[in-house]
Amino acid sequence: MSFLAIDVGNTRLKWAQYASPQPGAGLLAHGAVFLETIDNLAETEWKHLRAPASMLGSIVAGEGVKRRVEEQMEIWDIVPRWVVSSAHAAGVTNGYDHPNRLGTDRWVALIGARHRVLTMGPPRPALVVMVGTAVTVDALDASGKFLGGLILPGFGLMLRALEMGTAGLKAPTGEVVDFPTNTSDALMSGGAHAMAGAVERIYRRLRAHTGEEPVLLMTGGAAVKLAPIITDLAFETVDALIFEGLLALQSHRLAL
């Protein structure tokens, strides 16, 4: 009854195999590869995996990448299933104007966040921050309704945009510091503080809107760069938030 969860972003494919398709299931194996190397998964990372009984994936990288991933899964006798954002799923209501246009990574992360919050105690609002190629800041109220969110460029996109639009502004990757005294640190710190400011602003607005202190959850491959400067808010970094959402969705589907 093992279950394979797949998260295909704009840069990397991340996967995790669990003992069963339910929240809290034991993790059997996991890994991550850049999209340029996914055509070798069947011969490398997945070669010695025990065949999963089922899989569910989130993908934002497009149909071409999805077909390439499915080709790698032909080593197993399973039907590939991919999340499609909907108006309601696994206890979360989608408040987007057009629910099916919400990125599946955001939708799945919101579902993972909702289920995580419910394990902490009474229902509370939550702010879900994903830091990757892009940065998203998404708000859930205590009933599980997605209120809306922001999309910002991630660290790499911000730096490339500044390099392309500003003559002579090419510098090595810098550090995040309070008062930068060189161009590299100024670029990195500017991007980090812009993201942190967006998070803190939406957190305050969600708190005012709901009248409750939200749970702040951060995830994504570049969350480690942003976390050190979110100093005024309590937060939890959850590396596997999308996998938690996929487990919750699969468990809910099987229970129907």
C-alpha positions as CSV (number, residue, x, y, z in Angstrom):
1,M,0.0,0.0,0.0
2,S,3.0,2.4,-0.4
3,F,2.3,5.8,-1.8
4,L,4.4,8.0,-4.0
5,A,4.0,11.8,-3.7
6,I,5.6,14.0,-6.4
7,D,6.0,17.8,-6.4
8,V,7.2,19.2,-9.7
9,G,8.1,22.9,-9.4
10,N,9.7,25.3,-11.9
11,T,13.3,24.2,-11.1
12,R,13.2,20.8,-9.3
13,L,11.2,17.6,-9.0
14,K,10.9,16.4,-5.4
15,W,9.5,13.0,-4.5
16,A,8.7,11.0,-1.4
17,Q,7.5,7.4,-0.9
18,Y,5.3,6.7,2.2
19,A,4.3,3.4,3.8
20,S,0.6,4.3,3.2
21,P,-1.5,7.1,1.7
22,Q,-2.5,8.9,4.8
23,P,-1.3,11.8,6.9
24,G,1.4,10.8,9.4
25,A,2.5,7.7,7.3
26,G,6.0,6.5,7.7
27,L,8.5,8.0,5.1
28,L,10.3,5.2,3.2
29,A,12.5,7.2,0.8
30,H,12.7,10.6,-0.7
31,G,14.8,12.7,-3.1
32,A,15.0,15.7,-5.4
33,V,16.4,16.3,-8.9
34,F,16.7,19.2,-11.2
35,L,14.2,19.1,-14.1
36,E,17.1,18.8,-16.5
37,T,17.8,15.3,-15.2
38,I,14.3,13.8,-14.8
39,D,14.7,11.6,-17.9
40,N,17.1,9.4,-15.8
41,L,14.9,8.9,-12.8
42,A,13.9,5.3,-13.8
43,E,17.6,4.3,-14.1
44,T,18.8,6.2,-11.0
45,E,16.8,7.3,-8.0
46,W,13.7,5.2,-8.7
47,K,15.5,2.1,-10.0
48,H,15.6,0.3,-6.6
49,L,12.3,1.6,-5.2
50,R,9.7,-0.9,-4.3
51,A,6.8,-0.3,-6.7
52,P,4.2,2.1,-5.1
53,A,0.6,1.1,-5.0
54,S,-0.5,4.6,-5.9
55,M,0.8,8.1,-6.6
56,L,-0.4,11.6,-6.6
57,G,1.5,14.6,-7.9
58,S,1.4,18.4,-8.1
59,I,3.0,20.0,-11.1
60,V,3.4,23.6,-12.3
61,A,6.1,23.0,-14.9
62,G,3.8,22.2,-17.8
63,E,2.5,19.3,-19.9
64,G,5.8,18.5,-21.5
65,V,7.5,18.0,-18.2
66,K,4.5,16.0,-16.9
67,R,4.8,13.6,-19.9
68,R,8.5,13.1,-19.2
69,V,7.8,12.2,-15.6
70,E,5.1,9.8,-16.5
71,E,7.4,8.0,-18.9
72,Q,9.8,7.4,-16.0
73,M,6.9,5.9,-14.0
74,E,6.3,3.2,-16.7
75,I,8.7,0.9,-14.7
76,W,5.7,0.5,-12.3
77,D,2.1,-0.7,-12.9
78,I,0.4,2.4,-11.5
79,V,-1.8,5.1,-13.0
80,P,-0.3,8.6,-12.7
81,R,-2.7,11.0,-11.0
82,W,-2.2,14.8,-10.8
83,V,-3.9,17.3,-8.6
84,V,-6.2,19.8,-10.3
85,S,-7.2,22.8,-8.2
86,S,-10.9,22.8,-7.4
87,A,-13.5,24.8,-5.5
88,H,-13.2,22.5,-2.4
89,A,-11.1,19.6,-1.3
90,A,-10.0,17.9,1.9
91,G,-11.6,20.5,4.1
92,V,-10.3,23.6,2.3
93,T,-12.5,26.0,0.3
94,N,-10.8,27.8,-2.6
95,G,-11.7,31.5,-2.6
96,Y,-9.9,32.2,-5.9
97,D,-12.0,34.0,-8.5
98,H,-11.4,31.1,-10.8
99,P,-10.5,28.1,-8.5
100,N,-9.0,26.0,-11.3
101,R,-6.5,28.7,-12.1
102,L,-4.8,28.6,-8.7
103,G,-1.4,26.9,-9.0
104,T,-1.6,23.3,-7.8
105,D,1.5,23.8,-5.6
106,R,-0.3,26.6,-3.7
107,W,-3.5,24.6,-3.5
108,V,-1.8,21.5,-2.1
109,A,0.3,23.5,0.3
110,L,-2.9,25.1,1.7
111,I,-4.4,21.7,2.2
112,G,-1.3,20.5,4.0
113,A,-1.3,23.6,6.1
114,R,-5.0,23.2,7.1
115,H,-4.4,19.6,8.2
116,R,-1.2,20.6,10.1
117,V,-3.0,23.4,12.0
118,L,-5.8,21.0,13.0
119,T,-3.3,18.7,14.6
120,M,-2.1,21.6,16.8
121,G,-5.5,22.2,18.5
122,P,-8.6,24.3,17.7
123,P,-8.9,25.7,14.2
124,R,-6.9,28.9,13.6
125,P,-6.1,31.1,10.6
126,A,-2.8,30.3,8.8
127,L,-0.4,32.1,6.5
128,V,1.4,29.8,4.1
129,V,4.7,31.1,2.6
130,M,6.4,29.1,-0.1
131,V,9.9,30.3,-1.1
132,G,11.1,28.9,-4.4
133,T,11.6,30.3,-7.9
134,A,8.6,32.5,-7.0
135,V,7.4,33.4,-3.5
136,T,3.7,33.0,-2.6
137,V,2.1,34.3,0.6
138,D,-1.4,32.7,1.0
139,A,-4.0,33.2,3.7
140,L,-6.4,30.7,5.2
141,D,-9.1,31.6,7.7
142,A,-10.0,29.4,10.7
143,S,-12.8,27.7,8.7
144,G,-10.3,26.5,6.1
145,K,-11.3,29.1,3.4
146,F,-8.4,30.4,1.2
147,L,-8.9,34.1,1.3
148,G,-6.2,35.0,-1.3
149,G,-2.5,35.6,-1.6
150,L,0.5,37.3,-3.1
151,I,3.0,36.1,-5.7
152,L,6.4,37.7,-5.7
153,P,9.6,36.9,-7.6
154,G,12.1,34.7,-5.7
155,F,15.7,35.5,-4.9
156,G,17.0,34.4,-8.3
157,L,14.3,36.2,-10.3
158,M,14.8,39.4,-8.4
159,L,18.6,39.4,-8.9
160,R,18.3,38.6,-12.7
161,A,15.7,41.3,-13.2
162,L,18.0,43.9,-11.5
163,E,21.0,42.7,-13.6
164,M,19.1,42.9,-16.8
165,G,17.6,46.3,-16.1
166,T,20.5,48.1,-14.6
167,A,23.7,48.8,-16.4
168,G,26.8,47.3,-14.9
169,L,24.9,45.7,-12.0
170,K,26.4,42.2,-12.0
171,A,27.7,40.9,-8.7
172,P,28.4,37.6,-6.9
173,T,25.8,36.2,-4.6
174,G,25.9,38.2,-1.4
175,E,24.6,37.8,2.2
176,V,21.6,39.1,4.0
177,V,22.8,41.8,6.4
178,D,21.1,44.7,8.2
179,F,23.1,47.5,6.5
180,P,24.8,46.3,3.3
181,T,28.1,48.0,2.4
182,N,28.7,46.2,-0.9
183,T,26.6,45.6,-4.0
184,S,26.3,41.8,-3.6
185,D,25.0,42.1,-0.1
186,A,22.8,45.0,-1.1
187,L,21.1,43.0,-3.8
188,M,20.6,39.9,-1.6
189,S,19.4,41.9,1.4
190,G,17.0,44.0,-0.7
191,G,15.3,40.9,-2.1
192,A,15.1,39.3,1.3
193,H,13.7,42.3,3.1
194,A,11.1,42.9,0.3
195,M,9.8,39.3,0.8
196,A,9.9,39.6,4.6
197,G,8.0,42.9,4.4
198,A,5.3,41.2,2.3
199,V,5.0,38.3,4.8
200,E,4.8,40.6,7.8
201,R,2.3,42.9,6.1
202,I,-0.1,40.1,5.1
203,Y,0.3,38.5,8.5
204,R,-0.9,41.7,10.2
205,R,-3.8,42.0,7.8
206,L,-4.9,38.4,8.3
207,R,-4.7,38.9,12.1
208,A,-6.9,42.0,11.8
209,H,-9.3,40.3,9.4
210,T,-9.9,37.2,11.5
211,G,-9.3,38.6,15.0
212,E,-7.0,35.7,15.8
213,E,-3.3,35.1,15.8
214,P,-2.5,33.1,12.6
215,V,-0.1,30.2,12.4
216,L,2.8,31.1,10.1
217,L,4.2,28.2,8.0
218,M,7.1,28.5,5.7
219,T,8.2,26.0,3.1
220,G,10.2,25.8,-0.2
221,G,13.8,25.2,-1.2
222,A,14.8,28.8,-0.5
223,A,12.9,29.2,2.8
224,V,16.3,28.8,4.6
225,K,17.4,32.2,3.1
226,L,14.2,34.0,4.3
227,A,13.7,32.5,7.7
228,P,16.6,34.2,9.5
229,I,15.1,37.7,8.9
230,I,11.5,36.9,9.9
231,T,12.4,37.9,13.5
232,D,9.2,39.6,14.7
233,L,6.8,36.7,14.0
234,A,6.7,33.1,15.4
235,F,6.8,30.6,12.5
236,E,7.5,27.0,11.7
237,T,9.5,25.8,8.7
238,V,7.9,22.7,7.2
239,D,10.0,21.2,4.4
240,A,7.4,18.6,3.4
241,L,4.2,20.8,3.4
242,I,3.3,19.9,-0.2
243,F,3.8,16.2,0.6
244,E,1.6,16.6,3.6
245,G,-1.1,18.1,1.4
246,L,-0.8,15.2,-1.1
247,L,-1.2,12.7,1.7
248,A,-4.3,14.5,3.0
249,L,-5.8,14.6,-0.5
250,Q,-5.1,11.0,-1.3
251,S,-6.5,9.9,2.1
252,H,-9.6,12.0,1.6
253,R,-10.2,10.6,-1.9
254,L,-9.9,7.0,-0.6
255,A,-12.3,7.7,2.2
256,L,-15.1,8.9,-0.2
